């Protein structure tokens, strides 16, 4: 039994924001409010000054396992997630072999059982990521796959995309799309504009994202499918999603902390550590993203945690891979850049990092209701810390050296403490 006392409890699913206690027994939440501590608790934690919230849920991570475990693996990625306050993650399908069949999915599910977070595996939409033939979505959904995605590669065959949406609608599952038309990507990882020109680089036009978002939003409106627009980055894409949600409210968008925090000028300072797809765009795009967060056009914050080795990132810009890690800085960036700058309330931030991902992807979690699994995060909103070391195998982050507000103090999974600040 575990008792967490005197914390600020924020549970947006129950519209709760109050000082109180949380009692946990046999892996579930037994009581919330004023709790009698004269019980045989194994541990009582005085959490005065801390916030307790539902465990964070990241629906877009790359753990590189199987196939690229020198970058990350199921256990190292899960430890990074727990350190960041996450209790559930959804891994993308671009593994080796690709997660497009029952054998690969089963292998990952079996090996993830001992991880310190709930690990869900997405499956590919198309076999072999070739964009020609759909995977057996029905079989994979029955295995517990919550989402289908060819993340990392755009699906260029609109007919196949529509067919996938029809199937997804009938199966009541989510399709998640990486939106970049390669015809408009002259150089990956950097926005085509003033910064790319100043650096002598070819870049990715905003058209690459915009035309794909427009297509997929209209197909989702026509089919009624539940569709997530991944890592949205352009002002036009935000506007398109805002419009399309009027036609189909099951169209959602996710945004990364790096896209709501940085603009294209970060590439001049951080080099390949700020190289990602889609790229960081102009300040006007970042402002449109903030507005989209405020009006719920963008309902989900997801990290797109993409680890790479130092050797890979230390290459010249055009040869380095795109992507950055994000699990261990996500909550603090949300607090520092959104809550403390009054873009969102703390409750709204928790909604986008826990409640909404659980709702959209139909995952357990996202609540501190009595009887629910005791998956929660305890953090100090105001504690300052400097980004330096990581539980991840990788350190490819443009935020190294930044001072952020918001320190995860404890992560609890099914009543068990899986991360505790200072106990590493």
N, C-alpha and C positions, 0 to 999 in steps of 0.2 A: 504494500500500500504506500502511496505517495501523496503528500499534501503540499500544495503550493499556496502560500498565504500572502495576503496583503498586496497582490498585484493588480494592475489595471487590466481588466479582462475586456478584450475587444473581440466580439463575435458578430460580424456583420450579418451572418445568416439568421441570427436571432435578434438583430438590432440591439445588441448589448454592448454597452460601454460603461463599465463601473468598476469600482475598487472592490475586490473580494478574494475568495479562496476557490481553489479547484482541488477536489478530492478524487484520487484515481485508485481503482481497485480492480485487480484481475484484467488489466489492460484496457479498461474502459473508464469513462468519466462517470463517477458515482454521484457527485454533487458539485454545484456551482453556486457561489454566493457566500454567505457567512457559514462556515463549516466548523463543527466542534472538533478541536484538535485532540481531545481526550479519547483517542482511539489508538489501536495498536499499529500506528503507521511505521513503516520501515524507515521513512525519511520525511522530515518536515523542512521545507525550504521557505525562508523568509524572503519573498521577492518584492519587498517594498521598493518602489521607484522603477520597477520593471513592468513591461507589457507582456501579457500572455495572449497569444492569438492561435487560431488553427494553424497546424503545420503548413508551411508553404508548399505549393505544387507547381512544378515546372514542366510544361508540356512540350518542351523543345530542347533536348540535350543530345549531345554526341558523346558516348562513352567508348567509342572506337573498338568495341569488343563484340564479336571476334574480328581479328584481322589486323588491327593496328594498335595492339596493346602497349607498344612502346610510348604511345601518346597518352593513353588513358586505358583503364579497364573497369569492369563492373564495380570492383571493390574501391579502387581509388576515386572513381567518380562519385560513388555513393558517399564516401567519407567527405568529399568536398561539398556534396549536397547537404549532408547533415550539419557540417560546420557553418553553412550558409542559412540554416534554419528550415531547410526543405525536408519534408517527410515522404514526398512522392515525386517521382520523375518519370517522364516518358521519353524513351530513347528512340532516336531516328533510325531509319532502316538502312542507311548507307554504310553497312559493315561489309566484311569480306569473309565468307560469302554474304551476299545481300540477303536481308531478312525478308524473303519473298515466298517462303514455303514453311510447312509445318515443322520440318526437322530443325531448321535454324531457330525458329521461334521457341520450340520446346527446349532446345539446348540453353538458350538465354534464360528462359523462365526457371529452369532447374538450377542453374548456376547463380541466379540472383537471390535465392531463398535466404542466404545468410547475410545479405547486404543490410546495412544499417538504415536503409530507406525502402519504401515500397517502390519497386522498379517495374515499370510497364514497358513493353516493347511494341513500337509501331511496326507495321508491315508495309511493304512496298505496294504502290498502286499497280505498277506494271512489272511484269516478269523481267528480272535482270536489269531493271531501270532502263529498258530499251524503248519504252513508250509505244509498244506495238500490241501487247496482249495483257489483259488484266490478270492479276493474281486470283486465286480462289478465295475471294473475299468472305464468302459465307463460311467456309471451313475455318479460316483464320479468326474471324469474329467469334466463332464458337469456342475457340481456344483461349479467348480472353483478350484478343487484340482490340484496343479501343479506338484505333486511328490508322488510317492508311495515307502514306505520303511517299513521294519520290524525292524528298527534300535533298537539296543540293543540285538537282537537275529540274528544269522546267519540262512540263508535259506539253509538247507542241501539237499533238494530234487532238484537235478540238472534239472530234467525234468520239475518241476514246475517253476524253475527259467527261463528256456528257454521259456516256455509258457507265462510267465509274460513279457519277453522281446519282444516276437512277438506281444503281445497286446499293449505294450507300444510304439513300433515302429509304429503300425497302428494308435494309438491315438496321437502320437507326444508329448509324455510326458516323464519325467525322472524317472528312477528307481535308488534309492540310497541304497547302500549295506554296512551293517556292516559285516566285513570280519574276522571272528574268528571261526575256526573249533574247537569245544569243545574237540575233541580227543587229541588236542595238548595243551590244557589249563589245567595245573595241579594245578594252583592257579591263581586266577584272579587279575588283577590290578598291577602286577609287572612283568618285563621281566625275563624270566628264564635265569640266567647267574650268573656272579660273584657277583653282588649285592644281588640278591635273596639268593644265597648260603651263603653269609656273614651274612645275616639277619635271616638265618634259615627258609626261606620260600620257598614254591613251587611257580613256576611262569608260565607265558604264553610263550610258545615257539614261535619264529618268524615263524615257519612252519604254525602255526595256521592262520596267516594272509596270508602268501605267497601262500598256496595251494588254498585258496578261491579266492584271487585276480586273480591268473592264470586261474582258471575255469571261473570266470565271465567275464574276459577280452576276453577269447576265445569265449564264448557264445555271448557276445556283438558284436564281430567281425563277427560272423556267422549270426546274426539276424539284424544287423544295428541299434540296439537299442541305445538310449541315456542313458548312465550309469555313475553314479558317485560313485567312490570308496571313502568311507567315511574315515575321520581321518587317513590317510595313515601314517605308522610309521616305516616301515622297508626298508632297502636299496634295497632288492630284489623286494619288491612290487613297489617301484619307478621305477626300471629298467623294470619290467613287463609292467607297464602302458606306459612307454616311448616307448616300442616296440609295444604295442597293438594299440596305437594311429595312427600308420602307417597303420593299417588294418581298423580302424574305428575311425575317428577323433572326433566322438561324445562320446568317452570314456574320462572322465575327472577324476581328483582326487582333493580332498580337503585335506587341512592340518590345524591343530589347532595351535594357537600360542604357546601352551605348548609343542607341539611336535617339533616345530622349535626352541624353546628357551632352553628346558631342555633335559637332558639325564637321564638315570636310577639312577645316583648318587643322584638326587634330592629326591628320596624316603628316603634315609638315613637321609636327613636333615629335610624334611617336613612330613615324615610319611604318614598317610592316606590322607593328603591334596594333595599328589602327586600320589594317587592311582587312576588310570583310565584305561578304556578299549578302544582301545588297550593300553598297557602300554608304558611308556617312555622306549626307548631302548638305545642302545649303542651310543657313540659319533659318530661312523662311520655312523650309521643310520641317526643321525641328520645332519651330513654333506651331506649325499645323499639327504636328504629333501631340504636343502638349494640349492643344485645344481639343483634339480627338480623345485624349484621355479624360479631359474634363467633362465632355458631353456623352461619354460612353460609346462613341463610335469605335474606340479601341477598348475592348473589354478585358484583355489579358496581357499581362507582362510575363514574358518568357525570355530566358537568357540566350538561347542558341549557343550554349556552352560548347565551344569547339576547340579542344586542346590540340596543340602541335608542339613538336620538339623545338628546343632552342636552336638547334642546328638548322631546322627548316625555316624558322622565322628570321634567322640571321642572314639569309640570302638577299641578293638584290631584289628590289621591290617586285619586278615582273615575274621573278622565279619563286618567290615565297608564297606559301598557301594562304588562303583567306580564312579568317575566323579568329575569335578570341575566346578565352575562358570567361565565365561570368557568375558561376554559382555562389562564390564566396563574397562577392561584392554587390550582388543584386539588391538585397534588402537595404543595405546602407545607402546605395545610390538612390533608391526609391525614397528613403527618408530624407536624404540630403538635398536631392534635386526636385522632388515633388512635394513632400509634406512640409519641409521647413521653408520652402519657397512658395508655399500656399497654392500650389497647383491642385493638389488633392488633400483630403483629410486622411488621417491615419486609417480610419475605417475603410475609406475608398481604396487606399493602397492595398490593404489586406484583402479586400474583395477581388482586386485584379490579380493578386498573387496566390490566392487560395480558393476563395468561394467560387469565382467564375470559372477557373480551370476545372474544378470538380464538377460544376454544373454542366458545362459545355461538353466535356469529354466523358461524362457519366462515371466519374471515379469516386471511390469512397473518400471521405474527408471534407475539409472546408467548413467544419463546424465544431463548436465546443458543447454541443447539446449533451444533456445527461443521457447516458446509454450509448453514446458514440464512442468509437475507438479513440483512445487517449493519444492522439497525434497532435502535438502542439509545439510552438516555439516560444521561448522566453527571451526577451531582448530589452536592452537599455537604449531608448530612443536618443538620448543625449550624449552617450559616451563617445568620445572621439578616439579614433584609432587610425593608424597609418597602414595603408596597403603595402605589404612587404612579402610575406611568405604564404604558401598555399598548401592545402591538403591534396589538391590535384597533383598529378605527375607533371603538369605543365605550368608555365608561368607567363604565357603569352597574353598579357593584359596591358592596355594603355593606361590603366589606373594605378600602376605601381608608383608609390611615392605620394599618392593623394591622401589627404586627411579627410576622413568621412565621419559622419555622425551615424550612430546606430550600430550597436555591437550585439551580436547573438551571444546570449549567456548560456542557453541550454536548448537542446532539441530532444523531444521525447517522442518515441515511436511505440505505439501500443503499450504505453505505461512504462517503458524502459528508457532510461536516459542513454541516448546514443551519441550525444556530444555535450560536453560541458567546458565552458571557457576556463582556461587555466589548468585543466586536468589532462591535457594532451601529453 
